[in-house]
Amino acid sequence: MGLLVLVRHGQSDWNKKNLFTGWVDIPLTDKGIEEAMKAGKSLASVPFDIVYTSTQIRAIETAMLLLAENTSQKTPEIVHKKGKMKEWTTIYSEKTQHEMLPVFIDWHLNERYYGELQGKNKQEMVEEFGEEQVHQWRRSFATPPPNGESLKDTSERTIPYFKNEIIPQLEHDKNILISAHGNSLRSIIMEIENIAQEDIPNLELPTGKPICYTYKSHEFSKDKIA
Ligand SMILES: O=C(O)[C@@H](CO)OP(=O)(O)O
């Protein structure tokens, strides 16, 4: 049996300012830091085996703050992609290896790319284009924002990553944390909970509130937070 915890990053500076963010790399606010720590406290006793985050600082910060509250004594280690910099060979003792918690950072988990809306104020866009159009851009499955990704486009990168990299670890009974974004996580939850395209506009994810699933016999069931 594996455990899967999904968490949307804590409040970012652009969440606070109500700006479309997408791939713009904005850090957490004080409130976002508190939300991540609070999420960490609620999960303090969960012995995570592997962590996945997007490449974006708000998700990485959230993961690190959350893990700082964990009582497992494991040390998070960012596993850098090969080929990005000179490689050295690190050999840890078996004891140290056992105490490490690998953190994989991957762009497939990044927020939905918001195209021309990035940096624009959400309320001002409603005033300019109307509530219905902006709602379609923000929450529909197939309508992309101008020059950006629809949720469908986002799921075409998140779901293969989830299936190829993360599910095999759950099959091995690992406890997994994914720290990512409102829409990249909506696409993953859509897959896990088999949510229909017409129902996905109703799924909203608050910042810093973990969602837990147990994975057993190839099936997910939703759990209460420990
Ligand atoms: O701006 C964004 O990138 C996202 C998440 O904050 O916006 P939305 O609320 O439309 O999902």
PDBQT file of the ligand as one rigid body, heavy atoms in Angstrom, charges set to zero:
ROOT
HETATM    1  O1  LIG A 301      -2.500  32.237 -12.014  1.00  0.00    +0.000 OA
HETATM    2  C1  LIG A 301      -2.342  31.007 -12.099  1.00  0.00    +0.000 C 
HETATM    3  O2  LIG A 301      -1.353  30.470 -12.601  1.00  0.00    +0.000 OA
HETATM    4  C2  LIG A 301      -3.457  30.096 -11.588  1.00  0.00    +0.000 C 
HETATM    5  C3  LIG A 301      -3.236  29.669 -10.170  1.00  0.00    +0.000 C 
HETATM    6  O3  LIG A 301      -3.079  30.719  -9.289  1.00  0.00    +0.000 OA
HETATM    7  O4  LIG A 301      -4.661  30.795 -11.736  1.00  0.00    +0.000 OA
HETATM    8  P1  LIG A 301      -6.123  30.174 -11.635  1.00  0.00    +0.000 P 
HETATM    9  O5  LIG A 301      -6.648  30.689 -10.317  1.00  0.00    +0.000 OA
HETATM   10  O6  LIG A 301      -6.839  30.748 -12.785  1.00  0.00    +0.000 OA
HETATM   11  O7  LIG A 301      -6.040  28.702 -11.684  1.00  0.00    +0.000 OA
ENDROOT
TORSDOF 0
